[in-house]
Amino acid sequence: MDVKEILSKCDYTLLDRSATFADIQAVLDDGIKYGVASVCIPPCFVCRAKQYVEDKLKICTVIGFPNGYNSTEAKLFEATEALNNGADEIDAVINVGELKAKNYDFILGEISCLKARCKDKILKIIIETCLLSDEEKIKMCELVYNGGADYIKTSTGFSSGGATREDIALMRKHLNNNVKIKASGGIRTIRDAEDFIVLGADRIGTSGIIKAVKALNL
């Protein structure tokens, strides 16, 4: 697979707690240069980032991040503010505890509310696969589809594990084709990104792939 094609499926990510706007600008510049799908950044930088890139790059941000146990109302407020500030895509974390308790109506309702708020903007639902059983991952495929979200996303990158090839294969098997997959967490090489795409991932969340590309002088 061509490197340019791989990069076009990447959400180039900088979510470090210590990131400054100068750090964000460097990521935005690289995002534009290398033609990534979007740059995923903290909510506090969305407005300045959108002004900086104008229409040259999609801006993605995170909601209920990284733990997901914020109230639905808090997540909706975060999403509204991010969208008003110019976010093109929203990555929102589920309440894992409610999933573990089999409170599926809560999970479905939250996803539906977030998608209603996002309207035509892309909504990705982060399920934190490293904390879930296969049964729970399969259930989340159903809930994400029924809730109208655009993507199911494996991980925040802030928990005990990231994307695995087995999880992508499992989710692709149980997802309606209308729902796409974002693999994220621990994907740092071009080869890894290509493997996940071949297995069925439509987007790759990565903080390291541009570094790998630069090392190849591409």
C-alpha positions, 0 to 999 in steps of 0.5 A: 500500500502506498505511504500517501494512501496510508497517511490519508487514513491517519488521524495524526494525534497529539493529546499530551497533557503538557502540549503547548500551542506551539507543539500543536502548530507543529503537528498541524503543519505536519498534518497539512504537509503529509495529507493526513485525514485529520489532526486530533488535539485537545479541546482547548486548542480547537478554536486556535487550530481551526483559525490556523489551518482554515480549510487546509486540514480537518480538526478532530478532538476528544470528548469525555476523555480519557475515562468516559465517566463524565455525565452525558450532559457534560459530554454534550456540552463539551461536544457543542463547544468543540463544534462551535469552535470549529471541530470537524470530528468528535471522538467520544469515550463511552462510560465503561462502567455502564457497559459492564453493568449491562446498562445498554439503554444508557450507552445507546441513549448517550451515543444517540444524543451525541450523534444528534448534536454532531449532525453531519460532523463525524462522531467516533465512539471510543470503547476502550477495548483493552477493558472489555471482553469479546462479548462486550466488544461485539455488543458495542458494535451493535450499540454504535450502529444503532446509535447512529455513530460513524465510527467505533474506535478501539482505544484512548491510548491512555489505558492499559492497552491499545489496538490489536489486530484481533480486535479489528478482525472481531469488530469488522466481523460483527459491524454493519458496513455503515459503521467504520473502524478507527484503530488507535493506541500503539500504532507507530510504524507504517507496517503496523498501520497498513496491517490494521487497514488491511484487517478492516480499519478505516482510520488509524489514530497515531502520534508516531507515524509522521516520525516514521515517515520522516525517518524514511525521508518521504 
